[in-house]
């Protein structure tokens, strides 16, 4: 009986956090969709005016949007691919150390953790 309840008990500890994150996520998505159908202008003092699909039509005909989208996708694919292969290469290099494998691995992991703590601030 205890074995069956243990995963459920563990999941219940995460339920409030997951629920809060889900509520915040849904609110932000719905708010973004709502704002995408509105127009804000300096002339009206940033009072929202319903624009309908005008924003999307203007976006679809804007060449700068597609150029920036292309740049963003290219940068994302290149950086994720490069990071993956550099990490894989480093992991294989550390794993293949036979002589001083454990101490080298410990030293390298300690340096990585220090860097992560410093970057976290």
Rosetta blueprint (number, residue, H / E / L):
1 X L
2 X H
3 X H
4 X H
5 X H
6 X H
7 X H
8 X H
9 X H
10 X H
11 X H
12 X H
13 X H
14 X H
15 X H
16 X H
17 X H
18 X H
19 X H
20 X H
21 X H
22 X H
23 X H
24 X H
25 X H
26 X H
27 X H
28 X H
29 X H
30 X H
31 X H
32 X H
33 X H
34 X H
35 X H
36 X H
37 X L
38 X E
39 X E
40 X L
41 X L
42 X L
43 X L
44 X L
45 X L
46 X L
47 X L
48 X L
49 X E
50 X E
51 X L
52 X L
53 X L
54 X H
55 X H
56 X H
57 X H
58 X H
59 X H
60 X H
61 X L
62 X L
63 X H
64 X H
65 X H
66 X H
67 X H
68 X H
69 X H
70 X H
71 X H
72 X H
73 X H
74 X H
75 X H
76 X H
77 X H
78 X H
79 X H
80 X H
81 X H
82 X H
83 X H
84 X H
85 X H
86 X H
87 X H
88 X H
89 X H
90 X H
91 X H
92 X H
93 X H
94 X H
95 X H
96 X L
97 X L
98 X L
99 X L
100 X L
101 X H
102 X H
103 X H
104 X H
105 X H
106 X H
107 X H
108 X H
109 X H
110 X H
111 X H
112 X H
113 X H
114 X H
115 X H
116 X H
117 X H
118 X H
119 X H
120 X H
121 X L
